[in-house]
């Protein structure tokens, strides 16, 4: 199965449902959900950086 990358990215940008088990698309969908949740002040993910010792 070939994925039309431009079509998928356009659909994701429009927040349309994209059905795929492709790990890259799943990550993009999760990131979009996280960005959209900022408006609701509830982040779904976070990154913490600490210096190594």
N, C-alpha and C positions, 0 to 999 in steps of 0.2 A: 504494500500500500504506500503510495507516494502522498506526502503532505504538501499542499501548496502553502508555503511559509507566509507569503504576503496575505493570502486570504485568511489564514489563521490569525495573524497579527492584527489585521483589520477588524476581524470579528471580536477579538479580545478587547481592542481599543473601544469598540462600540458596546462593550459589556454584554455581548451576545453569548449564549451557551455554545461551548465548543466541546464536543465529545471526543475524547482521545485518552488513551492509556500511555501516551508518550510522556516519559518523565520530564522532558523539557517543557512541554505544554502544561503539565501539572504544576511545575514550579512557577511558571508565568501566571497561572490562574491563582495560585496561593499569594503571590506577590501583589497582584491586582486586588485581591480581597483584603490584604493587609493595608494597602494604600487607601482603599475606599473606607476602611474602618477608622482611619485617622479622623474623619469627620465626626465620628461617633465617640472619639476619645478613647477607643479601646483597641490597642495594638494587639495583633495576633502573634507577632514575633518580635524579638529584640536581639540585639547583639551587644555583648559586653566584652570590652577589651581590657585586659590587665597586663601590666608589665611582667615579663618573666624574671625570675630571680636566679 
